[in-house]
Amino acid sequence: PRKAGEIERRANDPGTIDWDIVREGKILYSADPSYSLPIPVARSSRVREKDGDAPESVAEWLERARTDLAAAHHAMSGGFWDHVCYLSQQSAEKYLKAMLVRMFVRPSRTHELEDLLSELRAEGAPLTGLDADCALLSDYAITMRYGPLKANERIARAALAAAERIAAARIDGGAGSS
C-alpha cells in the first residue's frame, strides 16, 4: 500500500520497490477509480541530473550496507564466524547495489556479487581488483546462513577484509565510498 504521491515521488528511483510497482504492478483497489500508475520516464528522456545528484534510495542502500558491515565487525569480536561471513556478503551486495542505483540502474534481484560487478562494469564503472572478493563472498549468501559450510576465524577474517575492500570501492575507479 502507498499513500497518494508516494509512488510518483519515487517511481524513477531504481533503488526502490516503487520502481518495480510502476513497471510491473497492478492497482487492486483505489479510492479514485480514475487513478492509474505513473508512466515511467525513460532514463534517456530525463533532464540530465546535476553532478552529485543521486536517487534518494542510494543513501538508504548505503546505510543498510554500513549497518551490515558494523554488525559483521561486532560478530567478529564475539567469534560468530558464520555470521561474519554472511553479514560481509550482505554488506558487499548492498554496496554494489547502491553503486548501480547511483548510476540510475535497477540492480538485479540476485545475491551473486559477480553478476552485480558485471552490471557495474557494463555501465562503465571500472572497479578493478574486486573479482576475487566478489567470488569469495557470493558463496556466503546462502551457505553460511543455511549450511552446510562452517566458517573459522581465518575464513571470517578473509570475508570481512573482502567486504571492506568492496565498501572502499568507487564507481569512478578511485578509493573511498561511492
KELUM-308568 format. One record per residue: x, z negated, y negated of N, C-alpha, C in turn; residue number from 1. Coordinates in nm, 3 decimals, always signed. Layout:
BEGIN
X | Z | Y | X | Z | Y | X | Z | Y | NUM
...
This chain:
BEGIN
+0.083 | +0.000 | +0.120 | +0.000 | +0.000 | +0.000 | +0.087 | +0.000 | -0.126 | 1
+0.040 | +0.070 | -0.224 | +0.112 | +0.079 | -0.351 | +0.014 | +0.060 | -0.465 | 2
+0.062 | -0.002 | -0.571 | -0.017 | -0.016 | -0.693 | -0.010 | +0.116 | -0.769 | 3
-0.107 | +0.135 | -0.855 | -0.109 | +0.256 | -0.938 | +0.023 | +0.269 | -1.014 | 4
+0.082 | +0.387 | -1.008 | +0.206 | +0.414 | -1.080 | +0.333 | +0.388 | -1.000 | 5
+0.326 | +0.308 | -0.895 | +0.446 | +0.277 | -0.817 | +0.504 | +0.401 | -0.750 | 6
+0.419 | +0.476 | -0.685 | +0.469 | +0.594 | -0.615 | +0.525 | +0.694 | -0.715 | 7
+0.455 | +0.715 | -0.823 | +0.502 | +0.811 | -0.923 | +0.638 | +0.771 | -0.981 | 8
+0.657 | +0.641 | -1.002 | +0.781 | +0.593 | -1.064 | +0.902 | +0.617 | -0.975 | 9
+0.885 | +0.606 | -0.843 | +0.999 | +0.615 | -0.752 | +0.990 | +0.733 | -0.656 | 10
+0.902 | +0.828 | -0.684 | +0.881 | +0.941 | -0.593 | +1.005 | +1.027 | -0.577 | 11
+1.089 | +1.035 | -0.676 | +1.209 | +1.118 | -0.669 | +1.337 | +1.037 | -0.653 | 12
+1.322 | +0.914 | -0.606 | +1.437 | +0.828 | -0.576 | +1.459 | +0.836 | -0.425 | 13
+1.562 | +0.907 | -0.380 | +1.581 | +0.930 | -0.236 | +1.615 | +0.804 | -0.156 | 14
+1.635 | +0.693 | -0.224 | +1.667 | +0.570 | -0.154 | +1.546 | +0.482 | -0.129 | 15
+1.427 | +0.534 | -0.154 | +1.305 | +0.453 | -0.139 | +1.210 | +0.514 | -0.038 | 16
+1.121 | +0.434 | +0.010 | +1.016 | +0.485 | +0.100 | +0.918 | +0.572 | +0.024 | 17
+0.910 | +0.553 | -0.106 | +0.821 | +0.636 | -0.188 | +0.861 | +0.784 | -0.178 | 18
+0.989 | +0.810 | -0.164 | +1.040 | +0.946 | -0.144 | +0.971 | +1.008 | -0.021 | 19
+0.968 | +0.930 | +0.088 | +0.906 | +0.978 | +0.212 | +0.754 | +0.987 | +0.199 | 20
+0.695 | +0.892 | +0.130 | +0.549 | +0.890 | +0.116 | +0.498 | +1.019 | +0.052 | 21
+0.561 | +1.062 | -0.058 | +0.511 | +1.181 | -0.127 | +0.540 | +1.309 | -0.050 | 22
+0.635 | +1.304 | +0.042 | +0.669 | +1.423 | +0.119 | +0.601 | +1.427 | +0.256 | 23
+0.572 | +1.310 | +0.311 | +0.518 | +1.305 | +0.447 | +0.388 | +1.224 | +0.459 | 24
+0.351 | +1.150 | +0.355 | +0.240 | +1.057 | +0.365 | +0.103 | +1.119 | +0.347 | 25
+0.004 | +1.041 | +0.381 | -0.137 | +1.081 | +0.364 | -0.210 | +0.963 | +0.299 | 26
-0.300 | +0.994 | +0.210 | -0.381 | +0.890 | +0.147 | -0.492 | +0.855 | +0.244 | 27
-0.498 | +0.729 | +0.283 | -0.602 | +0.684 | +0.374 | -0.722 | +0.631 | +0.298 | 28
-0.697 | +0.569 | +0.182 | -0.804 | +0.513 | +0.101 | -0.757 | +0.508 | -0.043 | 29
-0.841 | +0.546 | -0.133 | -0.809 | +0.539 | -0.275 | -0.934 | +0.501 | -0.352 | 30
-0.918 | +0.410 | -0.448 | -1.030 | +0.372 | -0.533 | -1.072 | +0.491 | -0.619 | 31
-0.978 | +0.584 | -0.642 | -1.006 | +0.704 | -0.720 | -1.006 | +0.824 | -0.625 | 32
-1.121 | +0.876 | -0.588 | -1.127 | +0.987 | -0.491 | -1.056 | +1.113 | -0.538 | 33
-1.030 | +1.125 | -0.667 | -0.963 | +1.245 | -0.716 | -0.810 | +1.232 | -0.712 | 34
-0.760 | +1.112 | -0.675 | -0.615 | +1.090 | -0.675 | -0.550 | +1.169 | -0.563 | 35
-0.435 | +1.227 | -0.591 | -0.353 | +1.292 | -0.488 | -0.209 | +1.246 | -0.508 | 36
-0.132 | +1.257 | -0.403 | +0.008 | +1.216 | -0.412 | +0.080 | +1.305 | -0.512 | 37
+0.178 | +1.248 | -0.585 | +0.252 | +1.330 | -0.681 | +0.330 | +1.439 | -0.609 | 38
+0.342 | +1.553 | -0.674 | +0.419 | +1.663 | -0.618 | +0.566 | +1.635 | -0.644 | 39
+0.649 | +1.632 | -0.538 | +0.792 | +1.604 | -0.558 | +0.857 | +1.709 | -0.647 | 40
+0.946 | +1.663 | -0.731 | +1.022 | +1.752 | -0.817 | +1.148 | +1.790 | -0.743 | 41
+1.172 | +1.917 | -0.727 | +1.294 | +1.962 | -0.659 | +1.416 | +1.921 | -0.740 | 42
+1.522 | +1.885 | -0.671 | +1.645 | +1.840 | -0.738 | +1.693 | +1.942 | -0.839 | 43
+1.690 | +2.069 | -0.803 | +1.743 | +2.172 | -0.891 | +1.658 | +2.193 | -1.016 | 44
+1.531 | +2.148 | -1.013 | +1.446 | +2.171 | -1.129 | +1.439 | +2.050 | -1.222 | 45
+1.506 | +1.942 | -1.185 | +1.505 | +1.825 | -1.271 | +1.596 | +1.846 | -1.390 | 46
+1.568 | +1.774 | -1.496 | +1.659 | +1.773 | -1.609 | +1.786 | +1.706 | -1.560 | 47
+1.901 | +1.762 | -1.596 | +2.028 | +1.706 | -1.549 | +2.041 | +1.561 | -1.593 | 48
+2.074 | +1.476 | -1.495 | +2.093 | +1.335 | -1.526 | +2.221 | +1.318 | -1.608 | 49
+2.222 | +1.220 | -1.697 | +2.343 | +1.189 | -1.771 | +2.445 | +1.131 | -1.675 | 50
+2.574 | +1.153 | -1.704 | +2.677 | +1.094 | -1.621 | +2.655 | +0.945 | -1.612 | 51
+2.666 | +0.891 | -1.492 | +2.646 | +0.748 | -1.473 | +2.505 | +0.711 | -1.433 | 52
+2.407 | +0.799 | -1.458 | +2.271 | +0.769 | -1.417 | +2.262 | +0.777 | -1.266 | 53
+2.188 | +0.688 | -1.208 | +2.169 | +0.686 | -1.063 | +2.027 | +0.644 | -1.034 | 54
+1.975 | +0.684 | -0.920 | +1.842 | +0.635 | -0.883 | +1.842 | +0.482 | -0.881 | 55
+1.729 | +0.427 | -0.915 | +1.712 | +0.281 | -0.921 | +1.750 | +0.212 | -0.790 | 56
+1.722 | +0.277 | -0.679 | +1.745 | +0.212 | -0.550 | +1.892 | +0.200 | -0.511 | 57
+1.983 | +0.270 | -0.579 | +2.126 | +0.256 | -0.547 | +2.168 | +0.111 | -0.555 | 58
+2.127 | +0.043 | -0.662 | +2.162 | -0.098 | -0.679 | +2.104 | -0.183 | -0.565 | 59
+1.985 | -0.147 | -0.519 | +1.923 | -0.221 | -0.409 | +2.001 | -0.200 | -0.279 | 60
+2.041 | -0.076 | -0.250 | +2.121 | -0.048 | -0.131 | +2.255 | -0.122 | -0.139 | 61
+2.319 | -0.120 | -0.256 | +2.448 | -0.186 | -0.270 | +2.437 | -0.337 | -0.254 | 62
+2.330 | -0.395 | -0.306 | +2.310 | -0.540 | -0.290 | +2.293 | -0.577 | -0.143 | 63
+2.216 | -0.498 | -0.070 | +2.199 | -0.524 | +0.074 | +2.331 | -0.508 | +0.148 | 64
+2.410 | -0.408 | +0.110 | +2.540 | -0.386 | +0.174 | +2.634 | -0.503 | +0.147 | 65
+2.637 | -0.549 | +0.021 | +2.723 | -0.664 | -0.015 | +2.679 | -0.791 | +0.059 | 66
+2.548 | -0.810 | +0.072 | +2.496 | -0.927 | +0.143 | +2.537 | -0.924 | +0.290 | 67
+2.525 | -0.807 | +0.353 | +2.567 | -0.795 | +0.493 | +2.716 | -0.822 | +0.508 | 68
+2.796 | -0.772 | +0.415 | +2.941 | -0.794 | +0.422 | +2.974 | -0.942 | +0.403 | 69
+2.907 | -1.007 | +0.310 | +2.928 | -1.151 | +0.290 | +2.887 | -1.229 | +0.414 | 70
+2.777 | -1.189 | +0.477 | +2.733 | -1.256 | +0.600 | +2.835 | -1.233 | +0.712 | 71
+2.896 | -1.116 | +0.717 | +2.999 | -1.088 | +0.818 | +3.118 | -1.181 | +0.797 | 72
+3.158 | -1.201 | +0.671 | +3.268 | -1.294 | +0.642 | +3.231 | -1.436 | +0.685 | 73
+3.109 | -1.474 | +0.659 | +3.062 | -1.608 | +0.698 | +3.062 | -1.621 | +0.851 | 74
+3.015 | -1.518 | +0.920 | +3.014 | -1.521 | +1.066 | +3.156 | -1.527 | +1.121 | 75
+3.249 | -1.461 | +1.053 | +3.390 | -1.465 | +1.094 | +3.444 | -1.607 | +1.089 | 76
+3.411 | -1.677 | +0.982 | +3.461 | -1.815 | +0.969 | +3.401 | -1.907 | +1.075 | 77
+3.286 | -1.870 | +1.130 | +3.223 | -1.951 | +1.234 | +3.254 | -1.905 | +1.375 | 78
+3.328 | -1.796 | +1.388 | +3.365 | -1.747 | +1.521 | +3.254 | -1.671 | +1.591 | 79
+3.159 | -1.617 | +1.518 | +3.050 | -1.540 | +1.576 | +3.089 | -1.392 | +1.578 | 80
+3.175 | -1.357 | +1.672 | +3.240 | -1.226 | +1.672 | +3.140 | -1.111 | +1.684 | 81
+3.041 | -1.121 | +1.773 | +2.942 | -1.014 | +1.786 | +2.869 | -0.990 | +1.654 | 82
+2.835 | -1.097 | +1.586 | +2.765 | -1.086 | +1.458 | +2.852 | -1.022 | +1.351 | 83
+2.981 | -1.054 | +1.353 | +3.074 | -0.992 | +1.257 | +3.071 | -0.841 | +1.274 | 84
+3.078 | -0.796 | +1.400 | +3.079 | -0.652 | +1.427 | +2.949 | -0.586 | +1.384 | 85
+2.838 | -0.647 | +1.421 | +2.707 | -0.590 | +1.386 | +2.688 | -0.586 | +1.234 | 86
+2.717 | -0.695 | +1.166 | +2.699 | -0.700 | +1.021 | +2.797 | -0.608 | +0.949 | 87
+2.916 | -0.590 | +1.004 | +3.012 | -0.497 | +0.945 | +2.958 | -0.354 | +0.953 | 88
+2.899 | -0.319 | +1.067 | +2.839 | -0.186 | +1.081 | +2.723 | -0.170 | +0.984 | 89
+2.637 | -0.271 | +0.975 | +2.521 | -0.264 | +0.885 | +2.564 | -0.248 | +0.740 | 90
+2.667 | -0.323 | +0.700 | +2.717 | -0.312 | +0.564 | +2.771 | -0.172 | +0.537 | 91
+2.852 | -0.120 | +0.628 | +2.910 | +0.013 | +0.610 | +2.800 | +0.119 | +0.602 | 92
+2.700 | +0.107 | +0.688 | +2.588 | +0.202 | +0.687 | +2.519 | +0.202 | +0.550 | 93
+2.495 | +0.085 | +0.496 | +2.425 | +0.075 | +0.367 | +2.513 | +0.125 | +0.253 | 94
+2.644 | +0.101 | +0.260 | +2.733 | +0.155 | +0.156 | +2.730 | +0.308 | +0.160 | 95
+2.738 | +0.367 | +0.279 | +2.735 | +0.512 | +0.289 | +2.602 | +0.569 | +0.242 | 96
+2.493 | +0.503 | +0.278 | +2.361 | +0.549 | +0.234 | +2.346 | +0.535 | +0.082 | 97
+2.403 | +0.431 | +0.025 | +2.399 | +0.414 | -0.121 | +2.473 | +0.529 | -0.189 | 98
+2.585 | +0.574 | -0.129 | +2.659 | +0.686 | -0.187 | +2.575 | +0.813 | -0.183 | 99
+2.505 | +0.835 | -0.073 | +2.418 | +0.952 | -0.064 | +2.306 | +0.946 | -0.167 | 100
+2.243 | +0.831 | -0.178 | +2.135 | +0.815 | -0.276 | +2.189 | +0.838 | -0.417 | 101
+2.310 | +0.790 | -0.443 | +2.374 | +0.809 | -0.575 | +2.386 | +0.957 | -0.609 | 102
+2.399 | +1.039 | -0.503 | +2.411 | +1.183 | -0.519 | +2.273 | +1.252 | -0.512 | 103
+2.165 | +1.171 | -0.516 | +2.028 | +1.220 | -0.508 | +2.000 | +1.291 | -0.375 | 104
+2.055 | +1.237 | -0.267 | +2.033 | +1.290 | -0.132 | +1.965 | +1.181 | -0.050 | 105
+1.859 | +1.218 | +0.020 | +1.790 | +1.123 | +0.108 | +1.875 | +1.104 | +0.233 | 106
+1.921 | +0.981 | +0.261 | +2.003 | +0.958 | +0.380 | +1.924 | +0.983 | +0.509 | 107
+1.992 | +1.031 | +0.609 | +1.930 | +1.048 | +0.740 | +1.890 | +0.913 | +0.796 | 108
+1.790 | +0.913 | +0.879 | +1.747 | +0.790 | +0.947 | +1.834 | +0.775 | +1.071 | 109
+1.952 | +0.722 | +1.053 | +2.048 | +0.709 | +1.161 | +2.136 | +0.587 | +1.139 | 110
+2.192 | +0.538 | +1.250 | +2.294 | +0.434 | +1.242 | +2.433 | +0.494 | +1.265 | 111
+2.438 | +0.624 | +1.290 | +2.565 | +0.692 | +1.318 | +2.641 | +0.716 | +1.188 | 112
+2.745 | +0.637 | +1.167 | +2.820 | +0.645 | +1.043 | +2.893 | +0.778 | +1.028 | 113
+2.933 | +0.837 | +1.141 | +2.999 | +0.968 | +1.133 | +2.904 | +1.073 | +1.076 | 114
+2.776 | +1.065 | +1.112 | +2.678 | +1.160 | +1.059 | +2.660 | +1.141 | +0.908 | 115
+2.655 | +1.016 | +0.864 | +2.641 | +0.988 | +0.721 | +2.765 | +1.036 | +0.645 | 116
+2.882 | +1.015 | +0.703 | +3.006 | +1.062 | +0.641 | +3.005 | +1.215 | +0.630 | 117
+2.957 | +1.282 | +0.733 | +2.947 | +1.429 | +0.729 | +2.851 | +1.474 | +0.620 | 118
+2.739 | +1.403 | +0.605 | +2.644 | +1.437 | +0.498 | +2.710 | +1.422 | +0.361 | 119
+2.785 | +1.316 | +0.343 | +2.853 | +1.295 | +0.215 | +2.954 | +1.406 | +0.188 | 120
+3.029 | +1.442 | +0.290 | +3.127 | +1.549 | +0.272 | +3.059 | +1.683 | +0.243 | 121
+2.945 | +1.707 | +0.307 | +2.870 | +1.830 | +0.281 | +2.823 | +1.836 | +0.136 | 122
+2.805 | +1.720 | +0.074 | +2.764 | +1.713 | -0.066 | +2.883 | +1.715 | -0.162 | 123
+3.004 | +1.724 | -0.107 | +3.123 | +1.737 | -0.191 | +3.204 | +1.611 | -0.211 | 124
+3.170 | +1.503 | -0.142 | +3.247 | +1.379 | -0.153 | +3.361 | +1.382 | -0.052 | 125
+3.487 | +1.377 | -0.095 | +3.598 | +1.391 | -0.002 | +3.608 | +1.278 | +0.102 | 126
+3.600 | +1.155 | +0.058 | +3.602 | +1.038 | +0.145 | +3.698 | +1.053 | +0.263 | 127
+3.824 | +1.071 | +0.231 | +3.926 | +1.086 | +0.334 | +3.963 | +0.950 | +0.392 | 128
+4.008 | +0.953 | +0.516 | +4.059 | +0.833 | +0.581 | +3.954 | +0.738 | +0.636 | 129
+3.827 | +0.777 | +0.640 | +3.723 | +0.688 | +0.689 | +3.671 | +0.725 | +0.828 | 130
+3.720 | +0.833 | +0.885 | +3.668 | +0.881 | +1.013 | +3.682 | +0.776 | +1.124 | 131
+3.799 | +0.719 | +1.138 | +3.822 | +0.620 | +1.245 | +3.737 | +0.495 | +1.221 | 132
+3.724 | +0.454 | +1.096 | +3.642 | +0.335 | +1.064 | +3.496 | +0.360 | +1.100 | 133
+3.445 | +0.477 | +1.066 | +3.305 | +0.510 | +1.098 | +3.285 | +0.519 | +1.249 | 134
+3.380 | +0.579 | +1.319 | +3.368 | +0.589 | +1.465 | +3.369 | +0.451 | +1.530 | 135
+3.456 | +0.364 | +1.483 | +3.464 | +0.228 | +1.538 | +3.333 | +0.154 | +1.517 | 136
+3.282 | +0.155 | +1.395 | +3.165 | +0.074 | +1.361 | +3.034 | +0.129 | +1.417 | 137
+3.023 | +0.260 | +1.433 | +2.898 | +0.318 | +1.483 | +2.856 | +0.257 | +1.615 | 138
+2.952 | +0.228 | +1.701 | +2.921 | +0.170 | +1.832 | +2.857 | +0.032 | +1.820 | 139
+2.878 | -0.036 | +1.709 | +2.833 | -0.175 | +1.695 | +2.690 | -0.189 | +1.643 | 140
+2.626 | -0.079 | +1.606 | +2.489 | -0.086 | +1.553 | +2.393 | -0.140 | +1.658 | 141
+2.411 | -0.100 | +1.780 | +2.320 | -0.139 | +1.887 | +2.390 | -0.233 | +1.987 | 142
+2.510 | -0.194 | +2.030 | +2.574 | -0.267 | +2.139 | +2.606 | -0.412 | +2.108 | 143
+2.642 | -0.443 | +1.985 | +2.673 | -0.582 | +1.951 | +2.547 | -0.663 | +1.927 | 144
+2.439 | -0.596 | +1.902 | +2.315 | -0.667 | +1.877 | +2.238 | -0.690 | +2.008 | 145
+2.241 | -0.591 | +2.095 | +2.161 | -0.598 | +2.217 | +2.244 | -0.600 | +2.345 | 146
+2.375 | -0.583 | +2.336 | +2.460 | -0.581 | +2.454 | +2.486 | -0.438 | +2.495 | 147
+2.571 | -0.412 | +2.586 | +2.644 | -0.502 | +2.674 | +2.780 | -0.546 | +2.620 | 148
+2.828 | -0.487 | +2.510 | +2.960 | -0.524 | +2.459 | +2.963 | -0.667 | +2.409 | 149
+3.078 | -0.728 | +2.425 | +3.103 | -0.861 | +2.368 | +3.232 | -0.849 | +2.288 | 150
+3.232 | -0.907 | +2.170 | +3.349 | -0.899 | +2.084 | +3.436 | -1.022 | +2.102 | 151
+3.560 | -1.009 | +2.057 | +3.651 | -1.121 | +2.046 | +3.704 | -1.120 | +1.902 | 152
+3.790 | -1.213 | +1.871 | +3.837 | -1.223 | +1.732 | +3.909 | -1.097 | +1.686 | 153
+3.992 | -1.037 | +1.773 | +4.065 | -0.916 | +1.736 | +3.969 | -0.802 | +1.702 | 154
+3.867 | -0.783 | +1.785 | +3.768 | -0.678 | +1.761 | +3.690 | -0.706 | +1.632 | 155
+3.652 | -0.831 | +1.611 | +3.577 | -0.868 | +1.490 | +3.660 | -0.844 | +1.364 | 156
+3.789 | -0.878 | +1.369 | +3.876 | -0.855 | +1.251 | +3.888 | -0.706 | +1.221 | 157
+3.900 | -0.626 | +1.326 | +3.910 | -0.481 | +1.306 | +3.780 | -0.426 | +1.246 | 158
+3.666 | -0.474 | +1.293 | +3.537 | -0.428 | +1.239 | +3.522 | -0.467 | +1.093 | 159
+3.559 | -0.589 | +1.060 | +3.546 | -0.635 | +0.922 | +3.639 | -0.557 | +0.829 | 160
+3.761 | -0.529 | +0.876 | +3.855 | -0.450 | +0.795 | +3.801 | -0.309 | +0.773 | 161
+3.742 | -0.249 | +0.876 | +3.684 | -0.115 | +0.862 | +3.570 | -0.116 | +0.760 | 162
+3.484 | -0.216 | +0.768 | +3.373 | -0.226 | +0.671 | +3.426 | -0.244 | +0.529 | 163
+3.531 | -0.322 | +0.514 | +3.591 | -0.342 | +0.381 | +3.645 | -0.210 | +0.324 | 164
+3.708 | -0.130 | +0.409 | +3.760 | -0.001 | +0.361 | +3.646 | +0.091 | +0.319 | 165
+3.538 | +0.093 | +0.395 | +3.423 | +0.177 | +0.359 | +3.360 | +0.126 | +0.229 | 166
+3.352 | -0.007 | +0.214 | +3.296 | -0.065 | +0.091 | +3.381 | -0.029 | -0.031 | 167
+3.511 | -0.011 | -0.010 | +3.601 | +0.019 | -0.122 | +3.604 | +0.168 | -0.156 | 168
+3.546 | +0.252 | -0.071 | +3.549 | +0.398 | -0.093 | +3.460 | +0.437 | -0.210 | 169
+3.496 | +0.548 | -0.269 | +3.414 | +0.604 | -0.378 | +3.386 | +0.749 | -0.347 | 170
+3.270 | +0.796 | -0.393 | +3.233 | +0.935 | -0.366 | +3.320 | +1.034 | -0.440 | 171
+3.392 | +0.989 | -0.543 | +3.481 | +1.080 | -0.615 | +3.621 | +1.080 | -0.555 | 172
+3.641 | +1.006 | -0.444 | +3.770 | +1.007 | -0.376 | +3.861 | +0.893 | -0.417 | 173
+3.826 | +0.817 | -0.522 | +3.910 | +0.707 | -0.566 | +3.874 | +0.578 | -0.494 | 174
+3.945 | +0.471 | -0.527 | +3.918 | +0.341 | -0.466 | +3.820 | +0.265 | -0.553 | 175
+3.755 | +0.166 | -0.496 | +3.660 | +0.083 | -0.570 | +3.518 | +0.112 | -0.526 | 176
+3.424 | +0.033 | -0.575 | +3.284 | +0.051 | -0.532 | +3.221 | +0.167 | -0.607 | 177
+3.128 | +0.236 | -0.540 | +3.066 | +0.355 | -0.600 | +2.949 | +0.319 | -0.686 | 178
